[in-house]
Amino acid sequence: MSTREPSLTPDSEEELLEQWAFLDSLVERQAAQLRAGIQDTEDVDDPVAQVDALRRDLDRLRAQLRRAEAARDAAEGEARRSRDALIAMSASSSRHAAEAHGARQRLTALEQELARWRGRAETAERTLAELELRARADHAELTGRLAEAQAARERLEQEAAGVAGALDRARVEVESLRTQLATAQHGFWRFGRR
């Protein structure tokens, strides 16, 4: 009886399981035939060697299956670790996204507040410029009025000086007239006594 040559590098765990089941059934058949005294003409020379070879193939396939199961367990563990890392990264990414969103909102609020303060500063600058213009105009007007008042005072002082001079001259003239009048009266009374 010819046996199917097992693959040394099976592609999957299912293929290993199929080969293992085939070899198990083949070994059981061979063992049953040996117990019954029935042998294939092809394997008459050394049936024990064939059974041993089949058992060795079976052991090899079992070892490959164990390695495949260990690799599968390792792959599952790595997949779990990768999944946990992905979940942690997703959570961290969500936190970072939320923080970035909050930072963008705070930045937008700060930019709006800055725009309001800029508007207030521009309004204050315009108001200050208007007040400065008004102050300059008021200063110029007050300076002109002060100059006019100073000139008027100087004119009044000059006029007062002229009035004072005229008053002094009038007093001198009055005194002179009084003196003349007194002299004239004295002469009149003296003339009457004669």
ROBA-257077 format. One line per 8 residues: number of its first residue (from 1); their letters; for each residue x, y, z of N, C-alpha, C. Coordinates in nm, 2 decimals, always signed. Example, Ala and Ser with C-alpha at 12.3 -4.5 7.8 and 13.67 -1.06 7.14 Angstrom:
2
1> AS> +1.32,-0.57,+0.78,+1.23,-0.45,+0.78,+1.32,-0.33,+0.78; +1.28,-0.22,+0.71,+1.37,-0.11,+0.71,+1.29,+0.00,+0.79
This chain:
194
1> MSTREPSL> +0.09,-0.12,+0.00,+0.00,+0.00,+0.00,+0.09,+0.12,+0.00; +0.06,+0.22,-0.09,+0.14,+0.34,-0.09,+0.07,+0.45,+0.00; +0.15,+0.53,+0.06,+0.10,+0.64,+0.15,+0.12,+0.77,+0.08; +0.04,+0.87,+0.12,+0.05,+1.00,+0.07,+0.17,+1.07,+0.13; +0.26,+1.13,+0.06,+0.38,+1.19,+0.11,+0.33,+1.32,+0.19; +0.35,+1.33,+0.32,+0.31,+1.45,+0.39,+0.40,+1.57,+0.36; +0.34,+1.68,+0.36,+0.41,+1.81,+0.33,+0.50,+1.84,+0.45; +0.62,+1.88,+0.43,+0.71,+1.92,+0.54,+0.68,+2.05,+0.59
9> TPDSEEEL> +0.62,+2.14,+0.51,+0.59,+2.27,+0.55,+0.44,+2.30,+0.52; +0.35,+2.25,+0.61,+0.21,+2.27,+0.58,+0.17,+2.41,+0.59; +0.07,+2.44,+0.51,+0.03,+2.58,+0.49,-0.05,+2.63,+0.61; -0.13,+2.54,+0.68,-0.22,+2.58,+0.78,-0.24,+2.48,+0.89; -0.30,+2.51,+1.00,-0.33,+2.42,+1.10,-0.43,+2.31,+1.06; -0.52,+2.36,+0.97,-0.62,+2.26,+0.92,-0.56,+2.15,+0.84; -0.46,+2.19,+0.76,-0.39,+2.09,+0.68,-0.31,+1.99,+0.77; -0.25,+2.04,+0.88,-0.18,+1.95,+0.97,-0.28,+1.86,+1.03
17> LEQWAFLD> -0.39,+1.91,+1.07,-0.49,+1.82,+1.14,-0.54,+1.72,+1.04; -0.56,+1.75,+0.91,-0.60,+1.65,+0.81,-0.50,+1.54,+0.79; -0.37,+1.59,+0.79,-0.26,+1.49,+0.77,-0.25,+1.40,+0.89; -0.27,+1.46,+1.01,-0.26,+1.38,+1.13,-0.38,+1.28,+1.13; -0.49,+1.32,+1.10,-0.61,+1.22,+1.10,-0.58,+1.11,+1.00; -0.53,+1.15,+0.88,-0.50,+1.05,+0.77,-0.40,+0.95,+0.82; -0.29,+1.00,+0.89,-0.19,+0.90,+0.94,-0.24,+0.82,+1.05; -0.33,+0.88,+1.14,-0.39,+0.80,+1.25,-0.47,+0.68,+1.19
25> SLVERQAA> -0.55,+0.72,+1.09,-0.64,+0.61,+1.03,-0.55,+0.51,+0.96; -0.44,+0.56,+0.89,-0.36,+0.47,+0.82,-0.29,+0.37,+0.91; -0.23,+0.43,+1.02,-0.17,+0.34,+1.12,-0.26,+0.24,+1.18; -0.39,+0.29,+1.21,-0.49,+0.20,+1.27,-0.52,+0.08,+1.17; -0.53,+0.12,+1.04,-0.56,+0.01,+0.94,-0.44,-0.09,+0.93; -0.32,-0.03,+0.92,-0.20,-0.12,+0.91,-0.19,-0.21,+1.03; -0.22,-0.15,+1.15,-0.21,-0.23,+1.27,-0.32,-0.34,+1.27; -0.44,-0.30,+1.22,-0.55,-0.40,+1.21,-0.51,-0.51,+1.12
33> QLRAGIQD> -0.46,-0.47,+1.00,-0.42,-0.57,+0.90,-0.31,-0.67,+0.96; -0.21,-0.61,+1.03,-0.10,-0.69,+1.09,-0.16,-0.79,+1.19; -0.26,-0.74,+1.27,-0.32,-0.83,+1.37,-0.40,-0.94,+1.30; -0.46,-0.90,+1.19,-0.54,-1.00,+1.11,-0.45,-1.09,+1.02; -0.32,-1.06,+1.01,-0.23,-1.13,+0.92,-0.24,-1.10,+0.78; -0.31,-0.98,+0.75,-0.32,-0.94,+0.61,-0.22,-0.83,+0.58; -0.14,-0.85,+0.47,-0.04,-0.75,+0.44,-0.05,-0.72,+0.29; -0.01,-0.59,+0.25,+0.00,-0.56,+0.11,+0.12,-0.63,+0.05
41> TEDVDDPV> +0.10,-0.67,-0.07,+0.22,-0.73,-0.14,+0.33,-0.63,-0.15; +0.29,-0.51,-0.16,+0.40,-0.40,-0.18,+0.48,-0.39,-0.05; +0.42,-0.42,+0.06,+0.49,-0.39,+0.19,+0.52,-0.52,+0.26; +0.52,-0.64,+0.19,+0.54,-0.77,+0.25,+0.68,-0.78,+0.31; +0.78,-0.72,+0.25,+0.91,-0.73,+0.30,+0.93,-0.68,+0.44; +0.88,-0.56,+0.47,+0.91,-0.50,+0.60,+0.79,-0.42,+0.65; +0.68,-0.48,+0.70,+0.56,-0.41,+0.74,+0.59,-0.33,+0.87; +0.68,-0.38,+0.95,+0.71,-0.31,+1.08,+0.78,-0.18,+1.05
49> AQVDALRR> +0.87,-0.19,+0.95,+0.94,-0.06,+0.91,+0.84,+0.04,+0.86; +0.74,-0.01,+0.78,+0.64,+0.09,+0.73,+0.56,+0.15,+0.85; +0.52,+0.07,+0.95,+0.45,+0.12,+1.06,+0.53,+0.22,+1.14; +0.66,+0.18,+1.15,+0.75,+0.27,+1.23,+0.77,+0.41,+1.15; +0.78,+0.40,+1.02,+0.79,+0.52,+0.94,+0.67,+0.60,+0.95; +0.55,+0.53,+0.95,+0.42,+0.61,+0.97,+0.42,+0.67,+1.10; +0.46,+0.60,+1.21,+0.46,+0.66,+1.34,+0.56,+0.78,+1.35; +0.67,+0.76,+1.29,+0.77,+0.88,+1.29,+0.70,+1.00,+1.22
57> DLDRLRAQ> +0.64,+0.97,+1.10,+0.57,+1.08,+1.03,+0.46,+1.14,+1.12; +0.39,+1.05,+1.19,+0.29,+1.10,+1.28,+0.34,+1.19,+1.40; +0.46,+1.14,+1.45,+0.52,+1.22,+1.56,+0.57,+1.35,+1.50; +0.63,+1.35,+1.38,+0.67,+1.47,+1.32,+0.56,+1.57,+1.30; +0.45,+1.51,+1.25,+0.33,+1.60,+1.23,+0.27,+1.65,+1.36; +0.28,+1.57,+1.47,+0.23,+1.61,+1.60,+0.32,+1.73,+1.65; +0.45,+1.71,+1.63,+0.55,+1.81,+1.67,+0.52,+1.94,+1.59; +0.50,+1.93,+1.46,+0.46,+2.04,+1.38,+0.34,+2.11,+1.43
65> LRRAEAAR> +0.24,+2.02,+1.46,+0.11,+2.08,+1.51,+0.13,+2.15,+1.64; +0.21,+2.09,+1.73,+0.24,+2.16,+1.86,+0.31,+2.30,+1.83; +0.41,+2.30,+1.74,+0.47,+2.42,+1.71,+0.37,+2.52,+1.65; +0.29,+2.47,+1.56,+0.19,+2.56,+1.50,+0.09,+2.61,+1.61; +0.05,+2.53,+1.70,-0.03,+2.57,+1.81,+0.04,+2.68,+1.90; +0.17,+2.65,+1.92,+0.25,+2.75,+2.00,+0.26,+2.88,+1.92; +0.28,+2.87,+1.79,+0.29,+2.99,+1.71,+0.16,+3.06,+1.71; +0.05,+2.98,+1.70,-0.09,+3.04,+1.70,-0.11,+3.11,+1.84
73> DAAEGEAR> -0.07,+3.05,+1.95,-0.09,+3.11,+2.08,-0.01,+3.24,+2.09; +0.12,+3.23,+2.04,+0.20,+3.35,+2.04,+0.14,+3.46,+1.95; +0.09,+3.42,+1.84,+0.03,+3.52,+1.75,-0.10,+3.58,+1.81; -0.17,+3.49,+1.88,-0.29,+3.55,+1.95,-0.25,+3.64,+2.06; -0.14,+3.60,+2.14,-0.09,+3.69,+2.24,-0.05,+3.83,+2.18; +0.03,+3.82,+2.07,+0.07,+3.94,+2.01,-0.05,+4.02,+1.96; -0.15,+3.95,+1.90,-0.27,+4.02,+1.86,-0.34,+4.09,+1.97; -0.35,+4.02,+2.09,-0.41,+4.08,+2.21,-0.33,+4.20,+2.25
81> RSRDALIA> -0.19,+4.19,+2.26,-0.11,+4.30,+2.29,-0.13,+4.42,+2.19; -0.13,+4.38,+2.06,-0.15,+4.49,+1.96,-0.28,+4.55,+1.98; -0.39,+4.47,+2.01,-0.52,+4.53,+2.02,-0.53,+4.62,+2.15; -0.46,+4.57,+2.26,-0.46,+4.66,+2.38,-0.38,+4.78,+2.35; -0.27,+4.77,+2.28,-0.19,+4.89,+2.24,-0.27,+4.98,+2.15; -0.35,+4.92,+2.06,-0.43,+5.00,+1.97,-0.54,+5.08,+2.05; -0.60,+5.00,+2.15,-0.70,+5.07,+2.23,-0.64,+5.18,+2.31; -0.52,+5.15,+2.37,-0.46,+5.26,+2.45,-0.42,+5.38,+2.36
89> MSASSSRH> -0.37,+5.35,+2.24,-0.34,+5.46,+2.14,-0.46,+5.53,+2.10; -0.57,+5.46,+2.08,-0.70,+5.52,+2.04,-0.75,+5.61,+2.15; -0.74,+5.56,+2.28,-0.78,+5.65,+2.39,-0.69,+5.77,+2.41; -0.56,+5.74,+2.39,-0.46,+5.86,+2.40,-0.49,+5.96,+2.28; -0.52,+5.90,+2.16,-0.55,+5.99,+2.05,-0.67,+6.07,+2.07; -0.77,+6.00,+2.14,-0.90,+6.07,+2.17,-0.87,+6.18,+2.27; -0.79,+6.15,+2.37,-0.76,+6.25,+2.47,-0.68,+6.37,+2.40; -0.58,+6.33,+2.32,-0.51,+6.44,+2.25,-0.60,+6.52,+2.16
97> AAEAHGAR> -0.69,+6.45,+2.09,-0.78,+6.53,+2.01,-0.87,+6.62,+2.09; -0.92,+6.57,+2.20,-1.01,+6.65,+2.29,-0.92,+6.77,+2.34; -0.80,+6.74,+2.38,-0.71,+6.85,+2.43,-0.69,+6.95,+2.32; -0.66,+6.90,+2.20,-0.63,+6.99,+2.09,-0.76,+7.07,+2.06; -0.88,+7.01,+2.07,-1.00,+7.08,+2.04,-1.02,+7.19,+2.15; -1.00,+7.15,+2.27,-1.01,+7.25,+2.38,-0.91,+7.37,+2.36; -0.78,+7.33,+2.32,-0.68,+7.43,+2.30,-0.72,+7.53,+2.18; -0.78,+7.47,+2.08,-0.83,+7.55,+1.97,-0.94,+7.64,+2.01
105> QRLTALEQ> -1.03,+7.59,+2.09,-1.14,+7.67,+2.14,-1.09,+7.79,+2.23; -0.99,+7.75,+2.32,-0.93,+7.86,+2.40,-0.86,+7.96,+2.32; -0.79,+7.91,+2.21,-0.72,+8.01,+2.12,-0.82,+8.10,+2.05; -0.93,+8.04,+2.01,-1.03,+8.12,+1.94,-1.09,+8.22,+2.03; -1.11,+8.18,+2.16,-1.16,+8.28,+2.26,-1.06,+8.39,+2.29; -0.93,+8.35,+2.30,-0.83,+8.45,+2.32,-0.82,+8.55,+2.20; -0.83,+8.49,+2.08,-0.82,+8.58,+1.96,-0.94,+8.67,+1.95; -1.06,+8.62,+1.99,-1.18,+8.71,+2.00,-1.16,+8.82,+2.10
113> ELARWRGR> -1.11,+8.78,+2.22,-1.08,+8.88,+2.33,-0.98,+8.98,+2.28; -0.87,+8.93,+2.21,-0.77,+9.02,+2.16,-0.83,+9.12,+2.06; -0.92,+9.07,+1.97,-0.98,+9.16,+1.88,-1.07,+9.26,+1.95; -1.14,+9.22,+2.05,-1.21,+9.32,+2.13,-1.12,+9.43,+2.19; -1.01,+9.38,+2.25,-0.92,+9.48,+2.31,-0.86,+9.57,+2.21; -0.83,+9.51,+2.09,-0.78,+9.60,+1.98,-0.88,+9.70,+1.94; -1.00,+9.66,+1.93,-1.11,+9.75,+1.89,-1.12,+9.87,+2.00; -1.11,+9.82,+2.13,-1.12,+9.93,+2.23,-1.00,+10.02,+2.23
121> AETAERTL> -0.88,+9.96,+2.20,-0.76,+10.04,+2.19,-0.77,+10.14,+2.07; -0.82,+10.09,+1.96,-0.84,+10.18,+1.84,-0.94,+10.30,+1.88; -1.05,+10.26,+1.94,-1.14,+10.36,+1.98,-1.08,+10.46,+2.08; -1.01,+10.41,+2.17,-0.94,+10.50,+2.27,-0.84,+10.59,+2.20; -0.77,+10.53,+2.10,-0.67,+10.62,+2.03,-0.74,+10.73,+1.95; -0.86,+10.69,+1.89,-0.93,+10.79,+1.81,-0.99,+10.90,+1.91; -1.04,+10.85,+2.02,-1.09,+10.95,+2.12,-0.98,+11.04,+2.17; -0.87,+10.98,+2.20,-0.75,+11.06,+2.25,-0.71,+11.16,+2.14
129> AELELRAR> -0.71,+11.12,+2.01,-0.67,+11.21,+1.91,-0.77,+11.33,+1.90; -0.90,+11.29,+1.91,-1.00,+11.40,+1.91,-0.99,+11.49,+2.03; -0.96,+11.44,+2.14,-0.94,+11.52,+2.26,-0.82,+11.61,+2.25; -0.71,+11.55,+2.19,-0.59,+11.63,+2.17,-0.62,+11.74,+2.08; -0.69,+11.72,+1.97,-0.72,+11.82,+1.87,-0.81,+11.93,+1.94; -0.91,+11.89,+2.02,-0.99,+11.98,+2.09,-0.91,+12.06,+2.19; -0.82,+11.99,+2.26,-0.73,+12.06,+2.36,-0.64,+12.16,+2.30; -0.59,+12.12,+2.18,-0.50,+12.22,+2.11,-0.59,+12.34,+2.06
137> ADHAELTG> -0.71,+12.31,+2.01,-0.79,+12.43,+1.97,-0.83,+12.51,+2.09; -0.86,+12.45,+2.20,-0.90,+12.53,+2.33,-0.78,+12.61,+2.37; -0.66,+12.54,+2.37,-0.54,+12.61,+2.41,-0.51,+12.73,+2.32; -0.53,+12.71,+2.19,-0.50,+12.82,+2.10,-0.61,+12.94,+2.12; -0.74,+12.90,+2.15,-0.84,+13.00,+2.18,-0.81,+13.07,+2.30; -0.77,+13.00,+2.41,-0.74,+13.06,+2.54,-0.62,+13.15,+2.53; -0.52,+13.10,+2.45,-0.40,+13.18,+2.43,-0.43,+13.32,+2.36; -0.52,+13.31,+2.26,-0.57,+13.43,+2.19,-0.64,+13.52,+2.28
145> RLAEAQAA> -0.73,+13.46,+2.36,-0.81,+13.54,+2.46,-0.71,+13.61,+2.56; -0.61,+13.53,+2.60,-0.52,+13.58,+2.70,-0.44,+13.70,+2.64; -0.40,+13.68,+2.51,-0.33,+13.79,+2.45,-0.42,+13.91,+2.43; -0.55,+13.89,+2.40,-0.64,+14.00,+2.39,-0.66,+14.07,+2.52; -0.67,+13.99,+2.63,-0.69,+14.05,+2.76,-0.57,+14.12,+2.80; -0.45,+14.07,+2.77,-0.33,+14.14,+2.80,-0.32,+14.27,+2.73; -0.35,+14.27,+2.60,-0.35,+14.39,+2.52,-0.45,+14.49,+2.58; -0.57,+14.44,+2.62,-0.68,+14.53,+2.67,-0.63,+14.58,+2.81
153> RERLEQEA> -0.57,+14.50,+2.89,-0.52,+14.55,+3.02,-0.41,+14.66,+2.99; -0.32,+14.63,+2.90,-0.22,+14.74,+2.87,-0.29,+14.87,+2.82; -0.39,+14.85,+2.74,-0.46,+14.98,+2.69,-0.53,+15.05,+2.81; -0.59,+14.96,+2.90,-0.65,+15.02,+3.01,-0.55,+15.09,+3.11; -0.44,+15.02,+3.12,-0.33,+15.08,+3.20,-0.28,+15.21,+3.14; -0.27,+15.21,+3.01,-0.23,+15.34,+2.94,-0.33,+15.45,+2.96; -0.46,+15.40,+2.94,-0.57,+15.50,+2.96,-0.58,+15.55,+3.10; -0.56,+15.46,+3.20,-0.56,+15.50,+3.34,-0.44,+15.59,+3.37
161> AGVAGALD> -0.33,+15.56,+3.31,-0.21,+15.65,+3.33,-0.25,+15.79,+3.27; -0.31,+15.79,+3.15,-0.35,+15.92,+3.09,-0.45,+15.99,+3.18; -0.55,+15.92,+3.23,-0.65,+15.98,+3.32,-0.58,+16.03,+3.45; -0.49,+15.95,+3.50,-0.42,+15.99,+3.62,-0.34,+16.12,+3.60; -0.28,+16.13,+3.48,-0.20,+16.25,+3.44,-0.30,+16.37,+3.43; -0.41,+16.34,+3.36,-0.51,+16.45,+3.34,-0.56,+16.49,+3.48; -0.59,+16.39,+3.56,-0.64,+16.43,+3.70,-0.53,+16.51,+3.78; -0.41,+16.47,+3.77,-0.30,+16.55,+3.84,-0.30,+16.69,+3.78
169> RARVEVES> -0.31,+16.70,+3.65,-0.31,+16.84,+3.59,-0.43,+16.92,+3.63; -0.54,+16.85,+3.64,-0.67,+16.92,+3.68,-0.65,+16.96,+3.83; -0.59,+16.88,+3.91,-0.57,+16.92,+4.05,-0.48,+17.04,+4.06; -0.37,+17.03,+3.98,-0.28,+17.15,+3.98,-0.35,+17.27,+3.94; -0.44,+17.26,+3.83,-0.51,+17.37,+3.78,-0.61,+17.42,+3.89; -0.68,+17.32,+3.96,-0.77,+17.36,+4.06,-0.70,+17.44,+4.17; -0.59,+17.39,+4.21,-0.51,+17.45,+4.32,-0.47,+17.59,+4.27; -0.43,+17.60,+4.15,-0.39,+17.73,+4.10,-0.51,+17.83,+4.09
177> LRTQLATA> -0.63,+17.77,+4.05,-0.75,+17.86,+4.05,-0.79,+17.90,+4.19; -0.77,+17.81,+4.28,-0.80,+17.84,+4.42,-0.71,+17.95,+4.48; -0.59,+17.93,+4.44,-0.49,+18.03,+4.49,-0.52,+18.17,+4.43; -0.56,+18.17,+4.30,-0.59,+18.29,+4.24,-0.72,+18.35,+4.29; -0.81,+18.26,+4.32,-0.94,+18.30,+4.38,-0.92,+18.36,+4.52; -0.84,+18.30,+4.60,-0.81,+18.35,+4.73,-0.74,+18.48,+4.72; -0.65,+18.50,+4.63,-0.58,+18.62,+4.61,-0.68,+18.73,+4.57; -0.76,+18.70,+4.48,-0.86,+18.79,+4.43,-0.96,+18.84,+4.54
185> QHGFWRFG> -1.00,+18.74,+4.62,-1.09,+18.77,+4.73,-1.02,+18.86,+4.83; -0.90,+18.84,+4.86,-0.83,+18.92,+4.96,-0.81,+19.06,+4.90; -0.79,+19.08,+4.78,-0.77,+19.21,+4.72,-0.91,+19.28,+4.72; -1.02,+19.20,+4.69,-1.15,+19.26,+4.69,-1.19,+19.31,+4.82; -1.17,+19.24,+4.92,-1.21,+19.28,+5.05,-1.12,+19.40,+5.10; -1.00,+19.40,+5.06,-0.92,+19.51,+5.10,-0.96,+19.64,+5.02; -1.00,+19.62,+4.90,-1.04,+19.74,+4.82,-1.17,+19.79,+4.88; -1.26,+19.71,+4.93,-1.39,+19.76,+4.98,-1.37,+19.84,+5.11
193> RR> -1.27,+19.81,+5.19,-1.25,+19.88,+5.31,-1.21,+20.02,+5.29; -1.15,+20.05,+5.19,-1.11,+20.18,+5.16,-1.23,+20.27,+5.15
